[in-house]
Amino acid sequence: MVEVKDEDRIVLVVDFGTTFSGVAEAYSGTSHKADEIVVIRTEDLTASIRRISVLTNIRWPSASGLTSDKVPSEIAYTKAKSTSSSAAGQGVQDTWSVLMGTPPGKKLAASTQPKPAGSGKETTINWGFDIAPQESRLRCMKLLLDHQDIPSFVSSSELHELLAASGKTATAVVADYLREVYKHAKAELAKRYGTVFIDSTHLQWILTVPAVWSDGAKNATLTAAKKAGMGPDLTLISEPEAAAVYTLQAMQPSHLETGDNILCVDAGGGPVDLITFQVVKLHPLRIEESVPGSGACCGAALLNVKFEEWMKSKLGNVLFKMICRSQPRTWNTALKHFEEYVKRNFDPDNMTDYPIALAGMPDDEEVGIEQGFLTLPGKDVAAMFQPIIAEVVGLIHGQLEELRKKGKTVASIVLVGGFGQSKCLHKVLTHHFGKTVATRLPKRVGASLNGVEILQPSNTWTAVVRGAVLRGLEGVDMVTSRMSRRHYGVAANEKFYPSIHPAHCKEWDEEEAQYKAKDRMSWYIKKGSTCAPDVPLLFPFYRTFYAGDSKYIIEKLVICDRDDAPAGYSSQPGSSTRILCRMPVNLGTVPAKLWTSGVSKTRRRFKRLDCQIGMQIESGGLRFELKVDGRMYGNVTAEFE
């Protein structure tokens, strides 16, 4: 038995992806290298024996016989069928009796009796690999947490229709899915370490989120994860940053030099996130963000849309819709085949054709169905990849251009994520940007803008979850500074000057007996500015209170994503400014000695308090605190829009 020390813990990471999710864990009492993180996965027996030094034979529910480091991010709610037949109930009872070693006909104890279908919860939850091909399921549920437009690779109407049918909110659905992942992970830990060890060891949960996501979406993910049971010690880390942690650790020591700029492209099913880091120190490894990160929803899930469009063109809209509605197993099986074989293995240098199974469909010479298969030509697959990869190329060009403006070049471009393991993506980027083709980390070569190394490290698909585990084990942020992706500030009224302020913001202030300019912005964090993770950026403000006023206030944090932020706040449609969150603050806890007294122009006495809200841009989100006279008076819980 492993001895548990007070400071020891198990770091558990959930990489909750748009299309697939993964889990990894490590015990802090054991030293770990980048390639020794245990990933909960499906394995056939041969593979388990081959990799017994790293993995044990762990399976996802209903994934017997499959090999996958991740599980589909899908959930299905099924109405339970009621069973009124006593004979059916007795059959279940007798079968269970045999399994439990109880003679048939003898009544079991209440704690061991199975519940007949429909006698317990009204709906059952199936998830991941456990969903039958014919079942309707919520895919890409993660996107519901971000209030921005649903990307084109997801049917927004279908997604919201299935959400409405579940009778749940988006946060509740995500919480249900994460709860199943949470329960399965704990069960696998118990098999690995033993129940006693797990019950006596602290579990530190880390959840990964896209860097391209809004701060509100990150907060919604955190809320859902806490509802799923992953708390209270739960933190977030951005997906590309976690991938960079793993990749750069794996590249040491011979592939990195101080001053190198490494561009990490985390290409998943939905978002493609890009972050460029510069190496500032090798031992221990420390990096800083070179230019503001970028990204877009142009991941591999878009290929599913292209495939669906191709199927419609072959079968016709009427027949395709009929298959989806009356033969969902046929369509789901075809889509799964496309995802697992075509997307992952397509090679632009080998234009092979792919047979797509259409089980149950009769032969149709005109359509091209023969013996239950429809041929997908390689040239058509290439046409599916082309516009998606072109967008990724554009994002990379954007990062390289920002580096060029600073007189810098990139040493390597590293591909991680599910789409990052694509042969097609790797070959196109190598042709476009580099001269070195590598499927694993090569020995260092001279790099320039005209010859950049395009790297696909080992464990490309699980680089995010492995990097997050390493981050949790180290306990120290490897990133010494990050760059803000947007402007952050607060709106306030200030003295009106005709030469400065527009006339529409002019209003009279009775208490100060002067005209004020309404909703003028103070941008305390500019887009592209450098932010240290351990030093809060302070937003100074003051509040004036008269007799009887509540000292409970709500401060609004305003953001702007454009390069040039406006001087004033506006809530009008089309405005570049919007409220990110509201921050309730109780100033009543601040000692009376820190308040100043005064008298207004209308002869009313007031109390004034000068204070600051400190904001820290962390890997997975924002953290706020209230400070007065240099002292912190508690964390501020933000309520995101």
Solvent accessible surface area in square Angstrom, and as a share of the most:
residue,aa,sasa,rsa
1,M,213,0.95
2,V,79,0.45
3,E,139,0.62
4,V,51,0.29
5,K,113,0.48
6,D,151,0.78
7,E,124,0.56
8,D,13,0.07
9,R,50,0.18
10,I,0,0.00
11,V,0,0.00
12,L,0,0.00
13,V,0,0.00
14,V,0,0.00
15,D,6,0.03
16,F,1,0.00
17,G,12,0.12
18,T,6,0.03
19,T,34,0.20
20,F,38,0.16
21,S,0,0.00
22,G,0,0.00
23,V,1,0.00
24,A,0,0.00
25,E,1,0.00
26,A,1,0.00
27,Y,15,0.06
28,S,33,0.21
29,G,46,0.45
30,T,75,0.44
31,S,104,0.67
32,H,48,0.21
33,K,140,0.59
34,A,15,0.12
35,D,86,0.44
36,E,72,0.32
37,I,0,0.00
38,V,17,0.10
39,V,0,0.00
40,I,2,0.01
41,R,16,0.06
42,T,0,0.00
43,E,0,0.00
44,D,58,0.30
45,L,112,0.56
46,T,86,0.50
47,A,7,0.06
48,S,4,0.02
49,I,117,0.59
50,R,173,0.63
51,R,78,0.28
52,I,114,0.58
53,S,107,0.69
54,V,37,0.21
55,L,1,0.01
56,T,57,0.33
57,N,70,0.36
58,I,10,0.05
59,R,77,0.28
60,W,5,0.02
61,P,41,0.26
62,S,77,0.50
63,A,1,0.01
64,S,92,0.59
65,G,59,0.56
66,L,64,0.32
67,T,75,0.44
68,S,13,0.08
69,D,26,0.14
70,K,12,0.05
71,V,1,0.00
72,P,17,0.10
73,S,0,0.00
74,E,24,0.11
75,I,0,0.00
76,A,3,0.02
77,Y,48,0.18
78,T,53,0.31
79,K,144,0.61
80,A,32,0.25
81,K,168,0.71
82,S,101,0.65
83,T,64,0.37
84,S,119,0.77
85,S,58,0.37
86,S,100,0.64
87,A,77,0.60
88,A,45,0.35
89,G,30,0.28
90,Q,81,0.36
91,G,38,0.37
92,V,79,0.46
93,Q,29,0.13
94,D,44,0.23
95,T,85,0.50
96,W,88,0.31
97,S,0,0.00
98,V,101,0.58
99,L,128,0.64
100,M,92,0.41
101,G,69,0.66
102,T,26,0.15
103,P,82,0.52
104,P,90,0.57
105,G,58,0.56
106,K,125,0.53
107,K,160,0.68
108,L,15,0.07
109,A,67,0.52
110,A,93,0.72
111,S,108,0.70
112,T,47,0.27
113,Q,61,0.27
114,P,39,0.25
115,K,161,0.68
116,P,71,0.45
117,A,59,0.46
118,G,35,0.34
119,S,69,0.45
120,G,39,0.37
121,K,167,0.71
122,E,137,0.61
123,T,42,0.24
124,T,66,0.38
125,I,58,0.29
126,N,35,0.18
127,W,14,0.05
128,G,3,0.03
129,F,37,0.15
130,D,50,0.26
131,I,15,0.08
132,A,32,0.25
133,P,51,0.32
134,Q,83,0.37
135,E,35,0.16
136,S,84,0.54
137,R,28,0.10
138,L,5,0.02
139,R,71,0.26
140,C,14,0.08
141,M,0,0.00
142,K,5,0.02
143,L,7,0.04
144,L,15,0.07
145,L,5,0.03
146,D,16,0.08
147,H,157,0.70
148,Q,98,0.44
149,D,139,0.72
150,I,38,0.19
151,P,23,0.14
152,S,96,0.62
153,F,15,0.06
154,V,21,0.12
155,S,57,0.37
156,S,48,0.31
157,S,87,0.56
158,E,94,0.42
159,L,6,0.03
160,H,87,0.39
161,E,123,0.55
162,L,42,0.21
163,L,23,0.12
164,A,77,0.60
165,A,83,0.64
166,S,25,0.16
167,G,69,0.66
168,K,74,0.31
169,T,90,0.52
170,A,19,0.15
171,T,31,0.18
172,A,31,0.24
173,V,0,0.00
174,V,0,0.00
175,A,2,0.02
176,D,11,0.06
177,Y,0,0.00
178,L,0,0.00
179,R,80,0.29
180,E,29,0.13
181,V,0,0.00
182,Y,43,0.16
183,K,105,0.44
184,H,26,0.11
185,A,1,0.01
186,K,67,0.29
187,A,49,0.38
188,E,8,0.04
189,L,1,0.01
190,A,32,0.25
191,K,154,0.65
192,R,66,0.24
193,Y,57,0.22
194,G,30,0.28
195,T,83,0.49
196,V,105,0.60
197,F,8,0.03
198,I,12,0.06
199,D,111,0.58
200,S,70,0.45
201,T,10,0.06
202,H,92,0.41
203,L,29,0.15
204,Q,27,0.12
205,W,7,0.02
206,I,6,0.03
207,L,0,0.00
208,T,1,0.01
209,V,1,0.00
210,P,0,0.00
211,A,9,0.07
212,V,40,0.23
213,W,8,0.03
214,S,14,0.09
215,D,8,0.04
216,G,15,0.14
217,A,1,0.01
218,K,19,0.08
219,N,47,0.24
220,A,23,0.18
221,T,1,0.01
222,L,41,0.21
223,T,54,0.32
224,A,0,0.00
225,A,0,0.00
226,K,105,0.44
227,K,118,0.50
228,A,3,0.03
229,G,34,0.32
230,M,1,0.00
231,G,35,0.34
232,P,134,0.84
233,D,49,0.25
234,L,15,0.07
235,T,67,0.39
236,L,28,0.14
237,I,5,0.03
238,S,3,0.02
239,E,17,0.08
240,P,0,0.00
241,E,6,0.03
242,A,0,0.00
243,A,0,0.00
244,A,4,0.03
245,V,4,0.02
246,Y,4,0.02
247,T,1,0.01
248,L,2,0.01
249,Q,50,0.22
250,A,37,0.29
251,M,3,0.01
252,Q,42,0.19
253,P,100,0.63
254,S,76,0.49
255,H,31,0.14
256,L,6,0.03
257,E,90,0.40
258,T,89,0.52
259,G,34,0.32
260,D,15,0.08
261,N,7,0.04
262,I,5,0.02
263,L,0,0.00
264,C,3,0.02
265,V,0,0.00
266,D,9,0.04
267,A,0,0.00
268,G,18,0.17
269,G,14,0.14
270,G,0,0.00
271,P,12,0.08
272,V,0,0.00
273,D,2,0.01
274,L,0,0.00
275,I,6,0.03
276,T,0,0.00
277,F,2,0.01
278,Q,33,0.15
279,V,1,0.01
280,V,57,0.33
281,K,98,0.42
282,L,44,0.22
283,H,133,0.59
284,P,74,0.47
285,L,8,0.04
286,R,41,0.15
287,I,0,0.00
288,E,53,0.24
289,E,13,0.06
290,S,3,0.02
291,V,0,0.00
292,P,33,0.21
293,G,11,0.10
294,S,35,0.23
295,G,21,0.20
296,A,27,0.21
297,C,49,0.29
298,C,0,0.00
299,G,0,0.00
300,A,11,0.09
301,A,4,0.03
302,L,21,0.11
303,L,1,0.00
304,N,23,0.12
305,V,35,0.20
306,K,60,0.25
307,F,0,0.00
308,E,59,0.26
309,E,92,0.41
310,W,25,0.09
311,M,1,0.00
312,K,64,0.27
313,S,88,0.56
314,K,81,0.34
315,L,14,0.07
316,G,32,0.31
317,N,89,0.45
318,V,130,0.75
319,L,47,0.23
320,F,7,0.03
321,K,102,0.43
322,M,81,0.36
323,I,3,0.02
324,C,40,0.24
325,R,195,0.71
326,S,74,0.48
327,Q,54,0.24
328,P,37,0.23
329,R,121,0.44
330,T,6,0.04
331,W,25,0.09
332,N,18,0.09
333,T,51,0.30
334,A,0,0.00
335,L,13,0.07
336,K,90,0.38
337,H,46,0.21
338,F,0,0.00
339,E,37,0.17
340,E,47,0.21
341,Y,115,0.44
342,V,0,0.00
343,K,27,0.11
344,R,80,0.29
345,N,69,0.35
346,F,1,0.00
347,D,28,0.14
348,P,36,0.23
349,D,113,0.58
350,N,90,0.46
351,M,101,0.45
352,T,57,0.33
353,D,81,0.42
354,Y,25,0.10
355,P,70,0.44
356,I,0,0.00
357,A,23,0.18
358,L,0,0.00
359,A,58,0.45
360,G,71,0.68
361,M,19,0.08
362,P,98,0.61
363,D,91,0.47
364,D,52,0.27
365,E,172,0.77
366,E,168,0.75
367,V,30,0.17
368,G,35,0.34
369,I,4,0.02
370,E,119,0.53
371,Q,149,0.66
372,G,18,0.17
373,F,94,0.39
374,L,3,0.02
375,T,72,0.42
376,L,0,0.00
377,P,31,0.20
378,G,1,0.01
379,K,140,0.59
380,D,30,0.16
381,V,0,0.00
382,A,26,0.20
383,A,64,0.49
384,M,8,0.04
385,F,3,0.01
386,Q,115,0.51
387,P,56,0.36
388,I,4,0.02
389,I,6,0.03
390,A,48,0.37
391,E,80,0.36
392,V,0,0.00
393,V,16,0.09
394,G,42,0.40
395,L,31,0.15
396,I,0,0.00
397,H,88,0.39
398,G,36,0.34
399,Q,3,0.02
400,L,13,0.06
401,E,67,0.30
402,E,65,0.29
403,L,1,0.00
404,R,134,0.49
405,K,129,0.55
406,K,100,0.42
407,G,73,0.70
408,K,58,0.25
409,T,76,0.44
410,V,1,0.01
411,A,11,0.08
412,S,2,0.01
413,I,0,0.00
414,V,1,0.00
415,L,0,0.00
416,V,0,0.00
417,G,4,0.04
418,G,23,0.22
419,F,6,0.02
420,G,0,0.00
421,Q,58,0.26
422,S,3,0.02
423,K,101,0.43
424,C,5,0.03
425,L,0,0.00
426,H,6,0.03
427,K,65,0.28
428,V,49,0.28
429,L,0,0.00
430,T,9,0.05
431,H,165,0.73
432,H,94,0.42
433,F,13,0.05
434,G,11,0.11
435,K,162,0.69
436,T,37,0.21
437,V,98,0.56
438,A,7,0.06
439,T,103,0.60
440,R,161,0.59
441,L,43,0.22
442,P,32,0.20
443,K,172,0.73
444,R,82,0.30
445,V,62,0.35
446,G,77,0.74
447,A,39,0.30
448,S,56,0.36
449,L,75,0.38
450,N,122,0.63
451,G,12,0.11
452,V,0,0.00
453,E,9,0.04
454,I,0,0.00
455,L,3,0.01
456,Q,17,0.08
457,P,4,0.02
458,S,39,0.25
459,N,44,0.22
460,T,13,0.07
461,W,29,0.10
462,T,1,0.00
463,A,0,0.00
464,V,6,0.03
465,V,0,0.00
466,R,1,0.01
467,G,0,0.00
468,A,0,0.00
469,V,0,0.00
470,L,17,0.09
471,R,62,0.23
472,G,2,0.02
473,L,38,0.19
474,E,68,0.31
475,G,52,0.50
476,V,76,0.44
477,D,33,0.17
478,M,3,0.01
479,V,1,0.01
480,T,57,0.33
481,S,12,0.08
482,R,11,0.04
483,M,23,0.10
484,S,1,0.01
485,R,45,0.16
486,R,27,0.10
487,H,9,0.04
488,Y,6,0.02
489,G,0,0.00
490,V,9,0.05
491,A,30,0.23
492,A,55,0.43
493,N,73,0.37
494,E,80,0.36
495,K,106,0.45
496,F,24,0.10
497,Y,102,0.39
498,P,113,0.71
499,S,109,0.70
500,I,123,0.63
501,H,15,0.07
502,P,55,0.34
503,A,86,0.67
504,H,155,0.69
505,C,7,0.04
506,K,90,0.38
507,E,68,0.30
508,W,126,0.44
509,D,38,0.20
510,E,114,0.51
511,E,41,0.18
512,E,69,0.31
513,A,48,0.37
514,Q,49,0.22
515,Y,102,0.39
516,K,19,0.08
517,A,0,0.00
518,K,95,0.40
519,D,43,0.22
520,R,24,0.09
521,M,21,0.10
522,S,47,0.30
523,W,35,0.12
524,Y,71,0.27
525,I,3,0.02
526,K,106,0.45
527,K,69,0.29
528,G,26,0.25
529,S,37,0.24
530,T,82,0.48
531,C,2,0.01
532,A,36,0.28
533,P,18,0.11
534,D,110,0.57
535,V,88,0.51
536,P,28,0.18
537,L,52,0.26
538,L,68,0.34
539,F,2,0.01
540,P,67,0.42
541,F,26,0.11
542,Y,92,0.35
543,R,77,0.28
544,T,50,0.29
545,F,14,0.06
546,Y,36,0.14
547,A,102,0.79
548,G,87,0.84
549,D,65,0.34
550,S,79,0.51
551,K,75,0.32
552,Y,124,0.47
553,I,20,0.10
554,I,86,0.43
555,E,7,0.03
556,K,92,0.39
557,L,0,0.00
558,V,3,0.01
559,I,2,0.01
560,C,0,0.00
561,D,58,0.30
562,R,143,0.52
563,D,108,0.56
564,D,124,0.64
565,A,30,0.24
566,P,48,0.30
567,A,74,0.57
568,G,15,0.14
569,Y,43,0.16
570,S,41,0.27
571,S,86,0.56
572,Q,123,0.55
573,P,130,0.82
574,G,72,0.70
575,S,43,0.28
576,S,21,0.14
577,T,6,0.03
578,R,99,0.36
579,I,25,0.13
580,L,11,0.05
581,C,0,0.00
582,R,72,0.26
583,M,0,0.00
584,P,25,0.16
585,V,4,0.02
586,N,77,0.39
587,L,0,0.00
588,G,46,0.44
589,T,83,0.48
590,V,7,0.04
591,P,46,0.29
592,A,88,0.68
593,K,171,0.72
594,L,42,0.21
595,W,27,0.10
596,T,76,0.44
597,S,84,0.54
598,G,21,0.20
599,V,72,0.41
600,S,11,0.07
601,K,142,0.60
602,T,53,0.31
603,R,200,0.73
604,R,112,0.41
605,R,190,0.69
606,F,44,0.18
607,K,98,0.41
608,R,81,0.30
609,L,0,0.00
610,D,76,0.39
611,C,4,0.03
612,Q,54,0.24
613,I,1,0.01
614,G,0,0.00
615,M,0,0.00
616,Q,12,0.06
617,I,21,0.11
618,E,64,0.29
619,S,16,0.10
620,G,3,0.03
621,G,14,0.14
622,L,31,0.15
623,R,95,0.35
624,F,6,0.02
625,E,12,0.06
626,L,5,0.02
627,K,43,0.18
628,V,4,0.02
629,D,117,0.61
630,G,63,0.60
631,R,156,0.57
632,M,93,0.41
633,Y,45,0.17
634,G,31,0.30
635,N,103,0.53
636,V,14,0.08
637,T,109,0.63
638,A,14,0.11
639,E,98,0.44
640,F,45,0.19
641,E,105,0.47
